[in-house]
Amino acid sequence: MNKQPIGVFDSGVGGTSIWKEIHKLLPNENFVYLADSMNAPYGPKGKEAITQLSIKNTELLLNKGCKLIVVACNTATTNAIDHLRTSYNIPFIGIEPAIKPAALQTKTNAVGILATRGTLSSSLFSQTSEKFANHINVIEQIGEGLVPLIESGKLYSKEMTGLLRQYLQPMVDNNIDYLVLGCSHYPYLIPQLKELLPEQVTIIDSGEAVARQTKAVLEQRDLLNLASETPSIQFYTNGDIEVLKLLLKKDFNVDYLNF
């Protein structure tokens, strides 16, 4: 079991931001990454459709022999991970917006959250927000249009800059000191976000926390791959392989495949 791959899926290429953190912490592990770009973004879809897509992705990764699956998509986690955990005898690691650390650390009592419609409207996000952030001002913003631009390789386009300015201004007006990224695509926007936000705003994403949790679960189940050979890393997409290559650049030795 130990040498079997870790499976990672997302509604597209954004989950590679999560994969990078896991790979950095667990360099010996083999991986199979699934980018369901054809169906991106998941955010506007209903809970039932998101769950069905998550089941389909899970089945594909199980057919590749994965020992653990990371749901590297906020929308899929908040809408479908409970169903996945009760349906399959394999560990699942989810990802949800890091509202808790932002709420606990804010000095201005105002935090912004940029996320998809599916995440912000989910019961899991609502429960987390009520538990940790009911005493502060939370400025929620649906990142309409951001994922399609990233999926089409328009990361630094005029359209992207225009949307980001529009979405961030209400947060700046409310004096936020933390911005929580609630979509695994959004870490790729951090360089632009830093340019558009005041210096005192701290940006939080979930990548490192997900990597630590993945390692902890593998340790608990004695599933860590301690072998020293070069790992097998496969990236599958039903979208444009060139966009995947653009985001991963040439830093990693991976195989790119269509499904």
C-alpha positions as CSV (number, residue, x, y, z in Angstrom):
1,M,0.0,0.0,0.0
2,N,2.8,2.5,0.9
3,K,4.0,2.9,-2.6
4,Q,0.5,3.4,-4.1
5,P,-0.1,7.0,-5.1
6,I,-1.9,9.8,-3.4
7,G,-4.8,11.0,-5.5
8,V,-5.7,14.6,-5.8
9,F,-8.7,16.1,-7.7
10,D,-10.0,19.5,-8.4
11,S,-12.5,21.2,-10.6
12,G,-9.5,22.1,-12.8
13,V,-5.9,23.2,-12.5
14,G,-6.2,25.3,-9.3
15,G,-5.6,22.3,-7.0
16,T,-2.0,22.2,-8.3
17,S,-1.4,24.9,-5.7
18,I,-2.4,22.4,-3.0
19,W,-0.5,19.6,-4.7
20,K,2.7,21.7,-4.6
21,E,2.5,22.1,-0.8
22,I,1.9,18.3,-0.3
23,H,4.7,17.4,-2.7
24,K,7.1,19.8,-0.9
25,L,6.3,18.1,2.5
26,L,6.2,14.6,1.1
27,P,8.7,14.4,-1.7
28,N,8.9,10.6,-1.8
29,E,5.2,10.1,-2.5
30,N,3.8,9.1,-5.9
31,F,0.8,11.2,-7.1
32,V,-2.1,11.1,-9.6
33,Y,-3.7,14.5,-10.1
34,L,-7.0,14.9,-11.8
35,A,-8.0,18.2,-13.3
36,D,-11.7,18.2,-14.2
37,S,-11.3,21.4,-16.3
38,M,-14.2,20.5,-18.6
39,N,-16.6,21.0,-15.7
40,A,-14.9,24.0,-14.1
41,P,-16.0,25.9,-12.2
42,Y,-17.9,23.7,-9.7
43,G,-19.1,26.8,-7.7
44,P,-22.3,27.6,-9.6
45,K,-23.4,24.0,-9.8
46,G,-25.9,22.6,-7.2
47,K,-24.9,20.2,-4.4
48,E,-26.2,17.1,-6.2
49,A,-24.2,17.9,-9.4
50,I,-21.0,18.6,-7.4
51,T,-21.4,15.4,-5.5
52,Q,-21.9,13.3,-8.7
53,L,-18.7,14.9,-10.2
54,S,-16.8,14.2,-7.0
55,I,-17.9,10.6,-7.1
56,K,-16.8,10.3,-10.8
57,N,-13.4,11.8,-9.9
58,T,-13.0,9.5,-6.9
59,E,-13.8,6.4,-9.0
60,L,-11.1,7.4,-11.6
61,L,-8.5,7.9,-8.8
62,L,-9.4,4.6,-7.1
63,N,-9.0,2.9,-10.5
64,K,-5.4,4.3,-10.5
65,G,-4.8,2.5,-7.1
66,C,-4.7,5.6,-4.9
67,K,-4.3,5.0,-1.1
68,L,-5.6,8.4,0.0
69,I,-7.6,11.1,-1.9
70,V,-7.2,14.9,-1.4
71,V,-10.2,16.8,-2.4
72,A,-8.3,19.9,-3.5
73,C,-11.4,21.9,-4.2
74,N,-13.2,24.0,-1.6
75,T,-16.6,23.6,-3.4
76,A,-16.3,19.8,-3.6
77,T,-15.2,19.5,0.0
78,T,-17.9,21.7,1.4
79,N,-20.6,20.0,-0.7
80,A,-19.5,16.3,-1.1
81,I,-16.8,15.1,1.2
82,D,-19.2,13.7,3.8
83,H,-20.8,11.6,1.2
84,L,-17.4,10.4,-0.1
85,R,-16.2,9.5,3.4
86,T,-19.3,7.4,4.1
87,S,-19.2,5.7,0.6
88,Y,-15.6,4.7,0.3
89,N,-13.2,2.9,2.6
90,I,-10.3,5.2,2.0
91,P,-9.1,8.4,3.8
92,F,-10.2,11.7,2.3
93,I,-8.5,15.0,3.0
94,G,-10.6,18.1,2.4
95,I,-10.0,21.8,2.0
96,E,-12.1,24.6,3.3
97,P,-11.5,28.4,3.7
98,A,-9.1,29.2,6.6
99,I,-11.6,31.5,8.3
100,K,-10.7,30.3,11.8
101,P,-7.1,31.7,11.9
102,A,-8.1,34.9,10.2
103,A,-11.0,35.4,12.8
104,L,-8.7,34.6,15.7
105,Q,-5.8,36.9,14.6
106,T,-7.6,40.0,13.1
107,K,-6.8,43.3,14.8
108,T,-9.3,45.4,12.8
109,N,-12.2,42.9,13.4
110,A,-12.7,42.7,9.7
111,V,-11.6,40.0,7.3
112,G,-12.4,39.4,3.7
113,I,-13.1,36.0,2.0
114,L,-12.9,35.5,-1.7
115,A,-14.5,32.2,-2.7
116,T,-16.8,30.5,-5.1
117,R,-20.6,30.6,-4.8
118,G,-20.7,26.9,-4.0
119,T,-18.4,27.3,-1.1
120,L,-20.0,30.5,0.4
121,S,-23.5,29.0,0.2
122,S,-22.5,25.6,1.7
123,S,-23.6,24.5,5.2
124,L,-20.1,23.6,6.2
125,F,-18.8,27.1,5.5
126,S,-21.8,28.6,7.3
127,Q,-21.1,26.4,10.4
128,T,-17.4,27.3,10.5
129,S,-18.1,31.0,10.0
130,E,-20.7,31.0,12.8
131,K,-18.5,29.1,15.1
132,F,-15.3,31.3,14.7
133,A,-16.3,34.6,13.1
134,N,-19.7,35.6,14.4
135,H,-18.0,38.4,16.5
136,I,-16.3,40.1,13.5
137,N,-17.1,41.7,10.2
138,V,-16.7,39.2,7.4
139,I,-16.9,40.6,3.9
140,E,-17.8,37.8,1.6
141,Q,-17.1,38.0,-2.1
142,I,-18.0,35.5,-4.8
143,G,-15.1,35.4,-7.3
144,E,-17.3,35.2,-10.3
145,G,-15.3,34.8,-13.5
146,L,-11.9,34.2,-11.9
147,V,-11.7,30.4,-12.3
148,P,-12.5,30.5,-16.1
149,L,-9.8,33.1,-16.6
150,I,-7.2,31.0,-14.8
151,E,-8.4,27.8,-16.6
152,S,-7.9,29.6,-20.0
153,G,-4.4,30.8,-19.1
154,K,-5.4,34.5,-18.7
155,L,-3.8,34.9,-15.3
156,Y,-2.4,38.3,-15.9
157,S,-5.0,39.7,-18.3
158,K,-6.8,43.0,-18.1
159,E,-10.0,41.2,-17.4
160,M,-8.5,39.6,-14.4
161,T,-7.1,42.8,-13.0
162,G,-10.5,44.5,-13.5
163,L,-12.3,41.8,-11.6
164,L,-9.9,41.7,-8.8
165,R,-10.1,45.5,-8.3
166,Q,-13.9,45.3,-8.3
167,Y,-13.9,42.4,-5.7
168,L,-11.3,43.8,-3.4
169,Q,-12.5,47.4,-3.1
170,P,-15.4,46.7,-0.6
171,M,-12.9,44.7,1.6
172,V,-10.4,47.6,1.6
173,D,-13.2,50.0,2.4
174,N,-14.1,47.9,5.4
175,N,-10.5,47.9,6.6
176,I,-9.8,44.2,6.5
177,D,-6.4,43.0,7.7
178,Y,-6.8,39.4,6.5
179,L,-7.9,38.0,3.2
180,V,-8.9,34.4,3.1
181,L,-8.7,32.6,-0.2
182,G,-11.6,30.1,-0.5
183,C,-10.7,28.4,-3.8
184,S,-7.6,26.4,-4.7
185,H,-7.3,28.4,-7.9
186,Y,-6.8,31.6,-6.1
187,P,-3.2,31.2,-4.7
188,Y,-2.1,31.8,-8.3
189,L,-3.5,35.3,-7.9
190,I,-1.4,36.1,-4.8
191,P,1.2,38.3,-6.7
192,Q,-1.6,40.4,-8.1
193,L,-3.6,40.5,-4.8
194,K,-0.5,41.8,-3.0
195,E,-0.2,44.7,-5.5
196,L,-3.8,45.6,-5.1
197,L,-4.2,45.3,-1.3
198,P,-2.7,47.5,1.4
199,E,0.6,46.2,2.9
200,Q,-1.0,45.4,6.2
201,V,-3.4,42.8,4.7
202,T,-2.3,39.2,5.3
203,I,-3.4,36.6,2.7
204,I,-4.2,33.2,3.9
205,D,-4.8,30.0,1.9
206,S,-5.1,26.4,3.0
207,G,-2.2,24.7,1.2
208,E,0.2,24.2,4.0
209,A,-2.5,23.0,6.4
210,V,-3.8,20.5,3.9
211,A,-0.2,19.2,3.4
212,R,0.3,18.8,7.2
213,Q,-3.0,17.0,7.5
214,T,-2.2,14.7,4.6
215,K,1.1,13.7,6.3
216,A,-0.5,13.2,9.7
217,V,-3.2,10.8,8.2
218,L,-0.6,8.8,6.3
219,E,1.5,8.5,9.5
220,Q,-1.5,7.4,11.5
221,R,-2.3,4.7,9.0
222,D,1.3,3.7,8.5
223,L,1.0,4.6,4.8
224,L,4.0,6.9,4.3
225,N,6.2,6.0,1.3
226,L,9.7,5.9,2.7
227,A,11.3,4.5,-0.5
228,S,14.0,6.8,-2.0
229,E,13.4,6.2,-5.7
230,T,12.2,9.0,-8.0
231,P,8.4,9.3,-7.5
232,S,5.9,8.8,-10.3
233,I,3.8,12.0,-10.7
234,Q,1.0,12.0,-13.3
235,F,-1.3,14.9,-14.2
236,Y,-4.5,14.1,-16.0
237,T,-6.8,16.7,-17.5
238,N,-9.8,16.8,-19.7
239,G,-8.9,20.4,-20.6
240,D,-5.9,22.2,-22.1
241,I,-2.6,20.5,-21.0
242,E,-0.7,23.7,-21.9
243,V,-2.5,25.5,-19.0
244,L,-1.3,22.9,-16.6
245,K,2.2,23.2,-17.9
246,L,2.0,27.0,-17.6
247,L,1.2,26.8,-13.9
248,L,3.7,24.0,-13.0
249,K,6.4,25.6,-15.3
250,K,9.4,23.3,-15.5
251,D,10.0,22.9,-11.7
252,F,8.6,19.4,-11.6
253,N,9.3,16.2,-13.5
254,V,5.7,15.1,-14.3
255,D,3.8,13.2,-16.9
256,Y,0.9,15.1,-18.6
257,L,-2.0,13.0,-19.8
258,N,-5.6,13.5,-21.1
259,F,-8.6,11.6,-19.8
